[in-house]
Amino acid sequence: MPQLDTSTWFITITSMITTLFILFQLKISNYSYPASPESTELKTQKHSTPWEMKWTKVYLPLSLPLR
């Protein structure tokens, strides 16, 4: 049975990792990111709900008067 020649594996794996790194860098460099994400202001919207104007009381079972 012939011996497996592994002498070129190091060069193959190293060149593959280098190529993948370069490809990912080129892929990422095509994206445009905002200049400063902290400077954008978020506008909060006030939602009007019918129960905001009313006062409601929550009755717990233990706070009810005894019969």
mmCIF file as Biopython writes it, N, C-alpha, C and O atoms, coordinates in Angstrom:
data_model
#
loop_
_atom_site.group_PDB
_atom_site.id
_atom_site.type_symbol
_atom_site.label_atom_id
_atom_site.label_alt_id
_atom_site.label_comp_id
_atom_site.label_asym_id
_atom_site.label_entity_id
_atom_site.label_seq_id
_atom_site.pdbx_PDB_ins_code
_atom_site.Cartn_x
_atom_site.Cartn_y
_atom_site.Cartn_z
_atom_site.occupancy
_atom_site.B_iso_or_equiv
_atom_site.auth_seq_id
_atom_site.auth_asym_id
_atom_site.pdbx_PDB_model_num
ATOM 1   N N  . MET A ? 1  ? 0.846   -1.180 0.000  1.0 0.0 1  A 1 
ATOM 2   C CA . MET A ? 1  ? 0.000   0.000  0.000  1.0 0.0 1  A 1 
ATOM 3   C C  . MET A ? 1  ? 0.895   1.248  0.000  1.0 0.0 1  A 1 
ATOM 4   O O  . MET A ? 1  ? 1.832   1.341  0.793  1.0 0.0 1  A 1 
ATOM 5   N N  . PRO A ? 2  ? 0.602   2.209  -0.895 1.0 0.0 2  A 1 
ATOM 6   C CA . PRO A ? 2  ? 1.499   3.377  -0.990 1.0 0.0 2  A 1 
ATOM 7   C C  . PRO A ? 2  ? 1.330   4.339  0.192  1.0 0.0 2  A 1 
ATOM 8   O O  . PRO A ? 2  ? 0.263   4.453  0.795  1.0 0.0 2  A 1 
ATOM 9   N N  . GLN A ? 3  ? 2.407   5.004  0.480  1.0 0.0 3  A 1 
ATOM 10  C CA . GLN A ? 3  ? 2.410   5.991  1.569  1.0 0.0 3  A 1 
ATOM 11  C C  . GLN A ? 3  ? 1.766   7.282  1.075  1.0 0.0 3  A 1 
ATOM 12  O O  . GLN A ? 3  ? 1.972   7.695  -0.066 1.0 0.0 3  A 1 
ATOM 13  N N  . LEU A ? 4  ? 0.980   7.915  1.956  1.0 0.0 4  A 1 
ATOM 14  C CA . LEU A ? 4  ? 0.333   9.171  1.596  1.0 0.0 4  A 1 
ATOM 15  C C  . LEU A ? 4  ? 1.349   10.315 1.712  1.0 0.0 4  A 1 
ATOM 16  O O  . LEU A ? 4  ? 1.986   10.500 2.749  1.0 0.0 4  A 1 
ATOM 17  N N  . ASP A ? 5  ? 1.477   11.060 0.638  1.0 0.0 5  A 1 
ATOM 18  C CA . ASP A ? 5  ? 2.446   12.158 0.624  1.0 0.0 5  A 1 
ATOM 19  C C  . ASP A ? 5  ? 1.795   13.414 1.207  1.0 0.0 5  A 1 
ATOM 20  O O  . ASP A ? 5  ? 0.888   13.986 0.602  1.0 0.0 5  A 1 
ATOM 21  N N  . THR A ? 6  ? 2.262   13.841 2.385  1.0 0.0 6  A 1 
ATOM 22  C CA . THR A ? 6  ? 1.686   15.006 3.059  1.0 0.0 6  A 1 
ATOM 23  C C  . THR A ? 6  ? 2.631   16.198 3.030  1.0 0.0 6  A 1 
ATOM 24  O O  . THR A ? 6  ? 2.445   17.146 3.793  1.0 0.0 6  A 1 
ATOM 25  N N  . SER A ? 7  ? 3.612   16.172 2.189  1.0 0.0 7  A 1 
ATOM 26  C CA . SER A ? 7  ? 4.606   17.250 2.177  1.0 0.0 7  A 1 
ATOM 27  C C  . SER A ? 7  ? 4.023   18.562 1.668  1.0 0.0 7  A 1 
ATOM 28  O O  . SER A ? 7  ? 4.523   19.626 2.032  1.0 0.0 7  A 1 
ATOM 29  N N  . THR A ? 8  ? 2.999   18.525 0.851  1.0 0.0 8  A 1 
ATOM 30  C CA . THR A ? 8  ? 2.438   19.758 0.292  1.0 0.0 8  A 1 
ATOM 31  C C  . THR A ? 8  ? 1.217   20.254 1.069  1.0 0.0 8  A 1 
ATOM 32  O O  . THR A ? 8  ? 0.630   21.272 0.702  1.0 0.0 8  A 1 
ATOM 33  N N  . TRP A ? 9  ? 0.835   19.566 2.112  1.0 0.0 9  A 1 
ATOM 34  C CA . TRP A ? 9  ? -0.370  19.957 2.854  1.0 0.0 9  A 1 
ATOM 35  C C  . TRP A ? 9  ? -0.219  21.317 3.527  1.0 0.0 9  A 1 
ATOM 36  O O  . TRP A ? 9  ? -1.162  22.108 3.546  1.0 0.0 9  A 1 
ATOM 37  N N  . PHE A ? 10 ? 0.943   21.589 4.071  1.0 0.0 10 A 1 
ATOM 38  C CA . PHE A ? 10 ? 1.149   22.857 4.775  1.0 0.0 10 A 1 
ATOM 39  C C  . PHE A ? 10 ? 0.990   24.042 3.818  1.0 0.0 10 A 1 
ATOM 40  O O  . PHE A ? 10 ? 0.333   25.028 4.149  1.0 0.0 10 A 1 
ATOM 41  N N  . ILE A ? 11 ? 1.587   23.940 2.648  1.0 0.0 11 A 1 
ATOM 42  C CA . ILE A ? 11 ? 1.494   25.019 1.658  1.0 0.0 11 A 1 
ATOM 43  C C  . ILE A ? 11 ? 0.055   25.158 1.158  1.0 0.0 11 A 1 
ATOM 44  O O  . ILE A ? 11 ? -0.437  26.270 0.969  1.0 0.0 11 A 1 
ATOM 45  N N  . THR A ? 12 ? -0.607  24.035 0.947  1.0 0.0 12 A 1 
ATOM 46  C CA . THR A ? 12 ? -1.978  24.059 0.455  1.0 0.0 12 A 1 
ATOM 47  C C  . THR A ? 12 ? -2.915  24.712 1.476  1.0 0.0 12 A 1 
ATOM 48  O O  . THR A ? 12 ? -3.716  25.579 1.126  1.0 0.0 12 A 1 
ATOM 49  N N  . ILE A ? 13 ? -2.811  24.293 2.724  1.0 0.0 13 A 1 
ATOM 50  C CA . ILE A ? 13 ? -3.687  24.828 3.770  1.0 0.0 13 A 1 
ATOM 51  C C  . ILE A ? 13 ? -3.382  26.305 4.016  1.0 0.0 13 A 1 
ATOM 52  O O  . ILE A ? 13 ? -4.300  27.106 4.191  1.0 0.0 13 A 1 
ATOM 53  N N  . THR A ? 14 ? -2.106  26.667 4.032  1.0 0.0 14 A 1 
ATOM 54  C CA . THR A ? 14 ? -1.735  28.065 4.252  1.0 0.0 14 A 1 
ATOM 55  C C  . THR A ? 14 ? -2.232  28.953 3.120  1.0 0.0 14 A 1 
ATOM 56  O O  . THR A ? 14 ? -2.758  30.038 3.370  1.0 0.0 14 A 1 
ATOM 57  N N  . SER A ? 15 ? -2.075  28.519 1.916  1.0 0.0 15 A 1 
ATOM 58  C CA . SER A ? 15 ? -2.539  29.329 0.781  1.0 0.0 15 A 1 
ATOM 59  C C  . SER A ? 15 ? -4.068  29.409 0.751  1.0 0.0 15 A 1 
ATOM 60  O O  . SER A ? 15 ? -4.622  30.435 0.355  1.0 0.0 15 A 1 
ATOM 61  N N  . MET A ? 16 ? -4.751  28.345 1.162  1.0 0.0 16 A 1 
ATOM 62  C CA . MET A ? 16 ? -6.213  28.363 1.203  1.0 0.0 16 A 1 
ATOM 63  C C  . MET A ? 16 ? -6.711  29.364 2.245  1.0 0.0 16 A 1 
ATOM 64  O O  . MET A ? 16 ? -7.638  30.128 1.976  1.0 0.0 16 A 1 
ATOM 65  N N  . ILE A ? 17 ? -6.104  29.365 3.427  1.0 0.0 17 A 1 
ATOM 66  C CA . ILE A ? 17 ? -6.508  30.290 4.488  1.0 0.0 17 A 1 
ATOM 67  C C  . ILE A ? 17 ? -6.216  31.731 4.080  1.0 0.0 17 A 1 
ATOM 68  O O  . ILE A ? 17 ? -7.020  32.626 4.340  1.0 0.0 17 A 1 
ATOM 69  N N  . THR A ? 18 ? -5.084  31.951 3.451  1.0 0.0 18 A 1 
ATOM 70  C CA . THR A ? 18 ? -4.730  33.294 2.981  1.0 0.0 18 A 1 
ATOM 71  C C  . THR A ? 18 ? -5.722  33.773 1.918  1.0 0.0 18 A 1 
ATOM 72  O O  . THR A ? 18 ? -6.155  34.925 1.942  1.0 0.0 18 A 1 
ATOM 73  N N  . THR A ? 19 ? -6.074  32.896 0.999  1.0 0.0 19 A 1 
ATOM 74  C CA . THR A ? 19 ? -7.022  33.254 -0.053 1.0 0.0 19 A 1 
ATOM 75  C C  . THR A ? 19 ? -8.390  33.563 0.532  1.0 0.0 19 A 1 
ATOM 76  O O  . THR A ? 19 ? -9.032  34.532 0.128  1.0 0.0 19 A 1 
ATOM 77  N N  . LEU A ? 20 ? -8.843  32.749 1.483  1.0 0.0 20 A 1 
ATOM 78  C CA . LEU A ? 20 ? -10.136 33.017 2.116  1.0 0.0 20 A 1 
ATOM 79  C C  . LEU A ? 20 ? -10.120 34.328 2.878  1.0 0.0 20 A 1 
ATOM 80  O O  . LEU A ? 20 ? -11.105 35.066 2.857  1.0 0.0 20 A 1 
ATOM 81  N N  . PHE A ? 21 ? -9.023  34.629 3.548  1.0 0.0 21 A 1 
ATOM 82  C CA . PHE A ? 21 ? -8.914  35.886 4.276  1.0 0.0 21 A 1 
ATOM 83  C C  . PHE A ? 21 ? -9.003  37.077 3.320  1.0 0.0 21 A 1 
ATOM 84  O O  . PHE A ? 21 ? -9.705  38.050 3.594  1.0 0.0 21 A 1 
ATOM 85  N N  . ILE A ? 22 ? -8.294  36.993 2.209  1.0 0.0 22 A 1 
ATOM 86  C CA . ILE A ? 22 ? -8.317  38.092 1.228  1.0 0.0 22 A 1 
ATOM 87  C C  . ILE A ? 22 ? -9.710  38.242 0.633  1.0 0.0 22 A 1 
ATOM 88  O O  . ILE A ? 22 ? -10.194 39.361 0.466  1.0 0.0 22 A 1 
ATOM 89  N N  . LEU A ? 23 ? -10.352 37.136 0.315  1.0 0.0 23 A 1 
ATOM 90  C CA . LEU A ? 23 ? -11.702 37.214 -0.252 1.0 0.0 23 A 1 
ATOM 91  C C  . LEU A ? 23 ? -12.688 37.828 0.730  1.0 0.0 23 A 1 
ATOM 92  O O  . LEU A ? 23 ? -13.520 38.648 0.340  1.0 0.0 23 A 1 
ATOM 93  N N  . PHE A ? 24 ? -12.605 37.442 2.003  1.0 0.0 24 A 1 
ATOM 94  C CA . PHE A ? 24 ? -13.498 38.029 3.000  1.0 0.0 24 A 1 
ATOM 95  C C  . PHE A ? 24 ? -13.224 39.514 3.192  1.0 0.0 24 A 1 
ATOM 96  O O  . PHE A ? 24 ? -14.156 40.299 3.372  1.0 0.0 24 A 1 
ATOM 97  N N  . GLN A ? 25 ? -11.957 39.903 3.154  1.0 0.0 25 A 1 
ATOM 98  C CA . GLN A ? 25 ? -11.632 41.321 3.286  1.0 0.0 25 A 1 
ATOM 99  C C  . GLN A ? 25 ? -12.186 42.122 2.107  1.0 0.0 25 A 1 
ATOM 100 O O  . GLN A ? 25 ? -12.694 43.228 2.293  1.0 0.0 25 A 1 
ATOM 101 N N  . LEU A ? 26 ? -12.092 41.582 0.923  1.0 0.0 26 A 1 
ATOM 102 C CA . LEU A ? 26 ? -12.645 42.264 -0.240 1.0 0.0 26 A 1 
ATOM 103 C C  . LEU A ? 26 ? -14.165 42.340 -0.173 1.0 0.0 26 A 1 
ATOM 104 O O  . LEU A ? 26 ? -14.763 43.336 -0.581 1.0 0.0 26 A 1 
ATOM 105 N N  . LYS A ? 27 ? -14.779 41.293 0.338  1.0 0.0 27 A 1 
ATOM 106 C CA . LYS A ? 27 ? -16.233 41.268 0.459  1.0 0.0 27 A 1 
ATOM 107 C C  . LYS A ? 27 ? -16.707 42.298 1.485  1.0 0.0 27 A 1 
ATOM 108 O O  . LYS A ? 27 ? -17.694 43.000 1.264  1.0 0.0 27 A 1 
ATOM 109 N N  . ILE A ? 28 ? -15.999 42.380 2.599  1.0 0.0 28 A 1 
ATOM 110 C CA . ILE A ? 28 ? -16.396 43.308 3.659  1.0 0.0 28 A 1 
ATOM 111 C C  . ILE A ? 28 ? -16.125 44.752 3.245  1.0 0.0 28 A 1 
ATOM 112 O O  . ILE A ? 28 ? -16.869 45.652 3.634  1.0 0.0 28 A 1 
ATOM 113 N N  . SER A ? 29 ? -15.082 44.983 2.467  1.0 0.0 29 A 1 
ATOM 114 C CA . SER A ? 29 ? -14.735 46.360 2.092  1.0 0.0 29 A 1 
ATOM 115 C C  . SER A ? 29 ? -15.757 46.978 1.144  1.0 0.0 29 A 1 
ATOM 116 O O  . SER A ? 29 ? -15.753 48.195 0.959  1.0 0.0 29 A 1 
ATOM 117 N N  . ASN A ? 30 ? -16.620 46.189 0.549  1.0 0.0 30 A 1 
ATOM 118 C CA . ASN A ? 30 ? -17.646 46.728 -0.347 1.0 0.0 30 A 1 
ATOM 119 C C  . ASN A ? 30 ? -18.823 47.335 0.405  1.0 0.0 30 A 1 
ATOM 120 O O  . ASN A ? 30 ? -19.593 48.090 -0.188 1.0 0.0 30 A 1 
ATOM 121 N N  . TYR A ? 31 ? -18.987 47.033 1.680  1.0 0.0 31 A 1 
ATOM 122 C CA . TYR A ? 31 ? -20.089 47.579 2.456  1.0 0.0 31 A 1 
ATOM 123 C C  . TYR A ? 31 ? -19.780 49.009 2.864  1.0 0.0 31 A 1 
ATOM 124 O O  . TYR A ? 31 ? -18.633 49.340 3.166  1.0 0.0 31 A 1 
ATOM 125 N N  . SER A ? 32 ? -20.797 49.853 2.874  1.0 0.0 32 A 1 
ATOM 126 C CA . SER A ? 32 ? -20.610 51.231 3.336  1.0 0.0 32 A 1 
ATOM 127 C C  . SER A ? 32 ? -21.280 51.367 4.698  1.0 0.0 32 A 1 
ATOM 128 O O  . SER A ? 32 ? -22.465 51.076 4.858  1.0 0.0 32 A 1 
ATOM 129 N N  . TYR A ? 33 ? -20.508 51.809 5.659  1.0 0.0 33 A 1 
ATOM 130 C CA . TYR A ? 33 ? -20.984 51.979 7.015  1.0 0.0 33 A 1 
ATOM 131 C C  . TYR A ? 33 ? -21.193 53.461 7.292  1.0 0.0 33 A 1 
ATOM 132 O O  . TYR A ? 33 ? -20.496 54.291 6.708  1.0 0.0 33 A 1 
ATOM 133 N N  . PRO A ? 34 ? -22.139 53.822 8.174  1.0 0.0 34 A 1 
ATOM 134 C CA . PRO A ? 34 ? -22.308 55.243 8.507  1.0 0.0 34 A 1 
ATOM 135 C C  . PRO A ? 34 ? -21.071 55.795 9.206  1.0 0.0 34 A 1 
ATOM 136 O O  . PRO A ? 34 ? -20.338 55.057 9.865  1.0 0.0 34 A 1 
ATOM 137 N N  . ALA A ? 35 ? -20.845 57.104 9.056  1.0 0.0 35 A 1 
ATOM 138 C CA . ALA A ? 35 ? -19.638 57.721 9.591  1.0 0.0 35 A 1 
ATOM 139 C C  . ALA A ? 35 ? -19.574 57.612 11.105 1.0 0.0 35 A 1 
ATOM 140 O O  . ALA A ? 35 ? -18.559 57.181 11.653 1.0 0.0 35 A 1 
ATOM 141 N N  . SER A ? 36 ? -20.650 57.998 11.788 1.0 0.0 36 A 1 
ATOM 142 C CA . SER A ? 36 ? -20.665 57.876 13.247 1.0 0.0 36 A 1 
ATOM 143 C C  . SER A ? 36 ? -22.064 57.455 13.685 1.0 0.0 36 A 1 
ATOM 144 O O  . SER A ? 36 ? -22.983 58.274 13.670 1.0 0.0 36 A 1 
ATOM 145 N N  . PRO A ? 37 ? -22.238 56.226 14.065 1.0 0.0 37 A 1 
ATOM 146 C CA . PRO A ? 37 ? -23.571 55.760 14.439 1.0 0.0 37 A 1 
ATOM 147 C C  . PRO A ? 37 ? -24.101 56.402 15.717 1.0 0.0 37 A 1 
ATOM 148 O O  . PRO A ? 37 ? -25.309 56.378 15.958 1.0 0.0 37 A 1 
ATOM 149 N N  . GLU A ? 38 ? -23.218 56.981 16.549 1.0 0.0 38 A 1 
ATOM 150 C CA . GLU A ? 38 ? -23.681 57.600 17.789 1.0 0.0 38 A 1 
ATOM 151 C C  . GLU A ? 38 ? -24.406 58.911 17.526 1.0 0.0 38 A 1 
ATOM 152 O O  . GLU A ? 38 ? -25.228 59.332 18.340 1.0 0.0 38 A 1 
ATOM 153 N N  . SER A ? 39 ? -24.118 59.563 16.405 1.0 0.0 39 A 1 
ATOM 154 C CA . SER A ? 39 ? -24.689 60.884 16.151 1.0 0.0 39 A 1 
ATOM 155 C C  . SER A ? 39 ? -26.142 60.829 15.700 1.0 0.0 39 A 1 
ATOM 156 O O  . SER A ? 39 ? -26.830 61.848 15.759 1.0 0.0 39 A 1 
ATOM 157 N N  . THR A ? 40 ? -26.624 59.699 15.259 1.0 0.0 40 A 1 
ATOM 158 C CA . THR A ? 40 ? -28.012 59.613 14.818 1.0 0.0 40 A 1 
ATOM 159 C C  . THR A ? 40 ? -28.932 59.635 16.025 1.0 0.0 40 A 1 
ATOM 160 O O  . THR A ? 40 ? -28.738 58.895 16.989 1.0 0.0 40 A 1 
ATOM 161 N N  . GLU A ? 41 ? -29.936 60.496 15.956 1.0 0.0 41 A 1 
ATOM 162 C CA . GLU A ? 41 ? -30.877 60.624 17.059 1.0 0.0 41 A 1 
ATOM 163 C C  . GLU A ? 41 ? -32.107 59.767 16.788 1.0 0.0 41 A 1 
ATOM 164 O O  . GLU A ? 41 ? -32.654 59.773 15.685 1.0 0.0 41 A 1 
ATOM 165 N N  . LEU A ? 42 ? -32.521 59.048 17.788 1.0 0.0 42 A 1 
ATOM 166 C CA . LEU A ? 42 ? -33.712 58.228 17.675 1.0 0.0 42 A 1 
ATOM 167 C C  . LEU A ? 42 ? -34.907 59.036 18.145 1.0 0.0 42 A 1 
ATOM 168 O O  . LEU A ? 42 ? -34.891 59.611 19.233 1.0 0.0 42 A 1 
ATOM 169 N N  . LYS A ? 43 ? -35.929 59.077 17.328 1.0 0.0 43 A 1 
ATOM 170 C CA . LYS A ? 43 ? -37.127 59.817 17.697 1.0 0.0 43 A 1 
ATOM 171 C C  . LYS A ? 43 ? -38.085 58.873 18.409 1.0 0.0 43 A 1 
ATOM 172 O O  . LYS A ? 43 ? -38.479 57.839 17.869 1.0 0.0 43 A 1 
ATOM 173 N N  . THR A ? 44 ? -38.449 59.243 19.623 1.0 0.0 44 A 1 
ATOM 174 C CA . THR A ? 44 ? -39.398 58.425 20.368 1.0 0.0 44 A 1 
ATOM 175 C C  . THR A ? 44 ? -40.796 58.893 20.057 1.0 0.0 44 A 1 
ATOM 176 O O  . THR A ? 44 ? -41.071 60.093 20.037 1.0 0.0 44 A 1 
ATOM 177 N N  . GLN A ? 45 ? -41.672 57.954 19.817 1.0 0.0 45 A 1 
ATOM 178 C CA . GLN A ? 45 ? -43.046 58.286 19.492 1.0 0.0 45 A 1 
ATOM 179 C C  . GLN A ? 45 ? -43.922 58.056 20.712 1.0 0.0 45 A 1 
ATOM 180 O O  . GLN A ? 45 ? -43.810 57.035 21.389 1.0 0.0 45 A 1 
ATOM 181 N N  . LYS A ? 46 ? -44.786 59.006 20.980 1.0 0.0 46 A 1 
ATOM 182 C CA . LYS A ? 46 ? -45.716 58.903 22.100 1.0 0.0 46 A 1 
ATOM 183 C C  . LYS A ? 46 ? -46.994 58.278 21.587 1.0 0.0 46 A 1 
ATOM 184 O O  . LYS A ? 46 ? -47.673 58.842 20.729 1.0 0.0 46 A 1 
ATOM 185 N N  . HIS A ? 47 ? -47.317 57.109 22.116 1.0 0.0 47 A 1 
ATOM 186 C CA . HIS A ? 47 ? -48.528 56.414 21.721 1.0 0.0 47 A 1 
ATOM 187 C C  . HIS A ? 47 ? -49.635 56.767 22.694 1.0 0.0 47 A 1 
ATOM 188 O O  . HIS A ? 47 ? -49.471 56.654 23.909 1.0 0.0 47 A 1 
ATOM 189 N N  . SER A ? 48 ? -50.739 57.188 22.162 1.0 0.0 48 A 1 
ATOM 190 C CA . SER A ? 48 ? -51.876 57.548 23.001 1.0 0.0 48 A 1 
ATOM 191 C C  . SER A ? 48 ? -52.781 56.330 23.166 1.0 0.0 48 A 1 
ATOM 192 O O  . SER A ? 48 ? -53.318 55.801 22.194 1.0 0.0 48 A 1 
ATOM 193 N N  . THR A ? 49 ? -52.934 55.909 24.381 1.0 0.0 49 A 1 
ATOM 194 C CA . THR A ? 49 ? -53.800 54.770 24.673 1.0 0.0 49 A 1 
ATOM 195 C C  . THR A ? 49 ? -54.927 55.228 25.582 1.0 0.0 49 A 1 
ATOM 196 O O  . THR A ? 49 ? -54.739 56.165 26.357 1.0 0.0 49 A 1 
ATOM 197 N N  . PRO A ? 50 ? -56.082 54.602 25.512 1.0 0.0 50 A 1 
ATOM 198 C CA . PRO A ? 50 ? -57.225 55.083 26.294 1.0 0.0 50 A 1 
ATOM 199 C C  . PRO A ? 50 ? -57.033 54.966 27.798 1.0 0.0 50 A 1 
ATOM 200 O O  . PRO A ? 50 ? -57.673 55.710 28.541 1.0 0.0 50 A 1 
ATOM 201 N N  . TRP A ? 51 ? -56.193 54.077 28.277 1.0 0.0 51 A 1 
ATOM 202 C CA . TRP A ? 51 ? -56.059 53.913 29.717 1.0 0.0 51 A 1 
ATOM 203 C C  . TRP A ? 51 ? -55.014 54.835 30.322 1.0 0.0 51 A 1 
ATOM 204 O O  . TRP A ? 51 ? -54.818 54.812 31.537 1.0 0.0 51 A 1 
ATOM 205 N N  . GLU A ? 52 ? -54.341 55.638 29.525 1.0 0.0 52 A 1 
ATOM 206 C CA . GLU A ? 52 ? -53.363 56.553 30.090 1.0 0.0 52 A 1 
ATOM 207 C C  . GLU A ? 52 ? -54.023 57.675 30.892 1.0 0.0 52 A 1 
ATOM 208 O O  . GLU A ? 52 ? -53.463 58.131 31.889 1.0 0.0 52 A 1 
ATOM 209 N N  . MET A ? 53 ? -55.199 58.123 30.473 1.0 0.0 53 A 1 
ATOM 210 C CA . MET A ? 53 ? -55.860 59.231 31.139 1.0 0.0 53 A 1 
ATOM 211 C C  . MET A ? 53 ? -56.641 58.779 32.376 1.0 0.0 53 A 1 
ATOM 212 O O  . MET A ? 53 ? -56.999 59.607 33.213 1.0 0.0 53 A 1 
ATOM 213 N N  . LYS A ? 54 ? -56.902 57.518 32.495 1.0 0.0 54 A 1 
ATOM 214 C CA . LYS A ? 54 ? -57.705 57.008 33.597 1.0 0.0 54 A 1 
ATOM 215 C C  . LYS A ? 54 ? -56.814 56.513 34.726 1.0 0.0 54 A 1 
ATOM 216 O O  . LYS A ? 54 ? -55.689 56.062 34.509 1.0 0.0 54 A 1 
ATOM 217 N N  . TRP A ? 55 ? -57.349 56.609 35.929 1.0 0.0 55 A 1 
ATOM 218 C CA . TRP A ? 55 ? -56.687 56.030 37.077 1.0 0.0 55 A 1 
ATOM 219 C C  . TRP A ? 55 ? -57.372 54.703 37.363 1.0 0.0 55 A 1 
ATOM 220 O O  . TRP A ? 55 ? -58.590 54.654 37.536 1.0 0.0 55 A 1 
ATOM 221 N N  . THR A ? 56 ? -56.609 53.649 37.412 1.0 0.0 56 A 1 
ATOM 222 C CA . THR A ? 56 ? -57.191 52.338 37.690 1.0 0.0 56 A 1 
ATOM 223 C C  . THR A ? 56 ? -56.552 51.760 38.935 1.0 0.0 56 A 1 
ATOM 224 O O  . THR A ? 56 ? -55.390 52.027 39.241 1.0 0.0 56 A 1 
ATOM 225 N N  . LYS A ? 57 ? -57.323 50.974 39.637 1.0 0.0 57 A 1 
ATOM 226 C CA . LYS A ? 57 ? -56.827 50.323 40.837 1.0 0.0 57 A 1 
ATOM 227 C C  . LYS A ? 57 ? -56.880 48.817 40.615 1.0 0.0 57 A 1 
ATOM 228 O O  . LYS A ? 57 ? -57.864 48.284 40.102 1.0 0.0 57 A 1 
ATOM 229 N N  . VAL A ? 58 ? -55.826 48.155 41.002 1.0 0.0 58 A 1 
ATOM 230 C CA . VAL A ? 58 ? -55.772 46.706 40.887 1.0 0.0 58 A 1 
ATOM 231 C C  . VAL A ? 58 ? -56.155 46.129 42.234 1.0 0.0 58 A 1 
ATOM 232 O O  . VAL A ? 58 ? -55.544 46.444 43.254 1.0 0.0 58 A 1 
ATOM 233 N N  . TYR A ? 59 ? -57.152 45.299 42.229 1.0 0.0 59 A 1 
ATOM 234 C CA . TYR A ? 59 ? -57.620 44.671 43.469 1.0 0.0 59 A 1 
ATOM 235 C C  . TYR A ? 59 ? -56.983 43.311 43.600 1.0 0.0 59 A 1 
ATOM 236 O O  . TYR A ? 59 ? -57.188 42.435 42.759 1.0 0.0 59 A 1 
ATOM 237 N N  . LEU A ? 60 ? -56.223 43.134 44.637 1.0 0.0 60 A 1 
ATOM 238 C CA . LEU A ? 60 ? -55.643 41.851 44.922 1.0 0.0 60 A 1 
ATOM 239 C C  . LEU A ? 60 ? -56.615 41.040 45.756 1.0 0.0 60 A 1 
ATOM 240 O O  . LEU A ? 60 ? -57.390 41.624 46.514 1.0 0.0 60 A 1 
ATOM 241 N N  . PRO A ? 61 ? -56.608 39.729 45.649 1.0 0.0 61 A 1 
ATOM 242 C CA . PRO A ? 61 ? -57.547 38.920 46.455 1.0 0.0 61 A 1 
ATOM 243 C C  . PRO A ? 61 ? -57.362 39.107 47.956 1.0 0.0 61 A 1 
ATOM 244 O O  . PRO A ? 61 ? -58.336 39.020 48.703 1.0 0.0 61 A 1 
ATOM 245 N N  . LEU A ? 62 ? -56.151 39.360 48.414 1.0 0.0 62 A 1 
ATOM 246 C CA . LEU A ? 62 ? -55.925 39.485 49.845 1.0 0.0 62 A 1 
ATOM 247 C C  . LEU A ? 62 ? -56.327 40.868 50.360 1.0 0.0 62 A 1 
ATOM 248 O O  . LEU A ? 62 ? -56.536 41.040 51.561 1.0 0.0 62 A 1 
ATOM 249 N N  . SER A ? 63 ? -56.438 41.852 49.467 1.0 0.0 63 A 1 
ATOM 250 C CA . SER A ? 63 ? -56.790 43.198 49.922 1.0 0.0 63 A 1 
ATOM 251 C C  . SER A ? 63 ? -58.295 43.433 49.942 1.0 0.0 63 A 1 
ATOM 252 O O  . SER A ? 63 ? -58.746 44.491 50.381 1.0 0.0 63 A 1 
ATOM 253 N N  . LEU A ? 64 ? -59.078 42.462 49.474 1.0 0.0 64 A 1 
ATOM 254 C CA . LEU A ? 64 ? -60.529 42.607 49.512 1.0 0.0 64 A 1 
ATOM 255 C C  . LEU A ? 64 ? -61.035 42.489 50.943 1.0 0.0 64 A 1 
ATOM 256 O O  . LEU A ? 64 ? -60.453 41.760 51.747 1.0 0.0 64 A 1 
ATOM 257 N N  . PRO A ? 65 ? -62.127 43.207 51.272 1.0 0.0 65 A 1 
ATOM 258 C CA . PRO A ? 65 ? -62.661 43.097 52.630 1.0 0.0 65 A 1 
ATOM 259 C C  . PRO A ? 65 ? -63.182 41.703 52.935 1.0 0.0 65 A 1 
ATOM 260 O O  . PRO A ? 65 ? -63.678 41.005 52.050 1.0 0.0 65 A 1 
ATOM 261 N N  . LEU A ? 66 ? -63.067 41.308 54.189 1.0 0.0 66 A 1 
ATOM 262 C CA . LEU A ? 66 ? -63.569 39.985 54.590 1.0 0.0 66 A 1 
ATOM 263 C C  . LEU A ? 66 ? -65.070 39.991 54.668 1.0 0.0 66 A 1 
ATOM 264 O O  . LEU A ? 66 ? -65.657 41.025 54.987 1.0 0.0 66 A 1 
ATOM 265 N N  . ARG A ? 67 ? -65.719 38.879 54.390 1.0 0.0 67 A 1 
ATOM 266 C CA . ARG A ? 67 ? -67.173 38.770 54.458 1.0 0.0 67 A 1 
ATOM 267 C C  . ARG A ? 67 ? -67.592 38.113 55.733 1.0 0.0 67 A 1 
ATOM 268 O O  . ARG A ? 67 ? -68.786 37.933 55.971 1.0 0.0 67 A 1 
#
